[in-house]
Amino acid sequence: MREPVLAWRPLLRLRRRTLQFLFRLRQLSRLDDKTWFVVLVVGVGVGAALVSRVLGLAASGVQVLALGHGEDLLSLVRDLPPLWCVAVPALGGLAFTLIVRLAPRRTVGEGLPEIMEAVSLKGSGTLRLSAVLPRSLASIVLSGAGGSVGREGPLVQAAAAFASALGRAVKMPGHRLRVLVGCGVAAGMAANYNAPVGAAFFAMEVIFGNFALDVFGPLVVASAVATLVSHPTTMDQPLFVLSEAGLRSGWELPAFLLIGAVGAIATQALTRTLTVVESGFQRLRIPAWLRVACGGAGVGALALAIPEVWGNGKPAVDEVLGGALGVRLLLLLFAAKVLATALTLGSGGAGGIFTPALLGGASLGSAAGIGLALLAPALIGAPSGYAAAGMAGALAALTHAPMTGLLIVFDLTRDYGLLLPLMLASVAGAVVAGRLEPRSVYAERLRRRGVDLDMAFEDLALGSLRASDLMRASVPTVDGSETITELLHRFSEVHENQVIVVDGEGKSTGVIDLRDVVDYSGDLAAGQILLACDLARYVAPLTLTAPLSDAMERVWREDSAMLPVVDPARGGKLVGGLARKDLLNAFDREMLRKRLLLTRYLASRGDAGPAEARPSEEYVLIERAVPERLAGKSLADLDLPAGRRVLVVALRRGEGDQARETMPPPADLPLAAGDRLVLLGNRREVDGFDL
């Protein structure tokens, strides 16, 4: 950890004393945990509003220093001398790097992905203010100086870190601390966009991934309080005003599905261009501190031709929704904004991409609306309605959350006539984005860092076992030619609720449930005519090497108590069956065992992580370096979990400030020479485990 810079020490001292005061206040009060939690939720809403105000003033101050006073930002940019137009974003990039380097500790700058990792994966709910605030301030400076990033990213992260610090100061338990962090996200979004409903649903869908009532209530309260404090006189006023909107005819509805898909394409263009530009900057042989300045200079050069790319893009969205731009300029604006955002973020800058995505969706949506109006002028409404639908589709595609896209854009426009079009566009945007890219942009950024939100600890437990480990070699089977009467006799012999039907070659053709047979037990004619093959319900069989995570999913999808297991090497013949009760018992055992091991690991490690520790007499913890011959391979390629009694609990990568720990490591994460795997298990087996 770097030594705190003198300029930051008063702030750190004030933060420490404030947190100590809160802890003592809770100790002296007689309020129970639930009441304190409600007080903290309201406090998070108020704090997020204040953070929004402070950072907003900082951005305005930077903008005034760079451009001068004026209400119309785009007019100020158009009047800038060409050299100053290029220099201002470049200087903003240098200021961004300077603030980050002067931070008292290593900053974190992934924004929403960082919050998702803390809440959804690690489950700690810990975000350090001292690590978040410097980069948030740097992002605000970058945006105020013309960088093509939104302000919601740094604002939301700062609000979430404030909520985390507040909860930790009064020693809130882990599950409530995670909810408080989510409240910070919702409150930050609400304060920034004046969108309390959309902000609450955004936190539910994107951060938590569920709609549990015990989470939804606090999120709504926090976002409502933040909106009330941030916008006391403009709560009922939309952030964006449409020149004209609403449906002209029911024939427009299919067109809004198309617009949602167009919004998804806009988001994909933005994220993929960002990936290309980021890779390009990494290959450039220039100092890291100079890259952000180069990206800013590129944005300034684009602003010479298209001033709308300057800053987060809100004034440009106003222009698009006002219907002031033609198709050609809309398409140029879209391409330029995508490139400007990619230059800002790909060069190493930080900030939100919500507002740039809104502008991209609005530009393409409006252009598509104008084109459709030329084809069918009597059926197609105003382009501004299509621009709003493009915004909803873009947000839904960006987050893979259709409710978020719908409700945030509805909050931004407050136009009830657009509700149905926004619903269609949001669903279409999310569906198309899911086909183009299985993960949201936030989950994908975590994925590139080696953190897979889809790899839950439960999946890791099931993924370490195969169908062959739990398969019953002797399972009740019947021939497909047996009658109902013969089936009843067979069920009475095996004392099972399901049997597997096989054909003459010994291959599984389905399963029969006892309940289906009992329905015909009183019909003598059916008992002699109907055969087992007539009642069999096809259930896709498992292979011997299928992981139990697949088996668990199949059990619930097929609603079957027994899954057939086949051997591809023997022509797909039935070799056994996997019973649902055996699967659930194994799942419980593995979960308990691995959580116990992980708890011991967490309790034993220090800040730097031990090279070797002894959590108990039975288990040891050893850190092993990945040899060069295994570089590029993954844990799945090595089949490390196959030992079952040796658990890979963590992967450590990098040194010093760049060191990161992924826990648990995804099975398909490529290994690199110099990585360290943390192995936990019986000493004899761990010592004999050879990488």
Order of alpha helices (4+ residues) and beta strands (2+ residues): alpha-alpha-alpha-alpha-alpha-alpha-alpha-alpha-alpha-alpha-alpha-alpha-alpha-alpha-alpha-alpha-alpha-alpha-alpha-alpha-alpha-beta-alpha-beta-beta-alpha-alpha-alpha-beta-alpha-beta-beta-alpha-beta-beta-alpha-beta-beta-beta-alpha
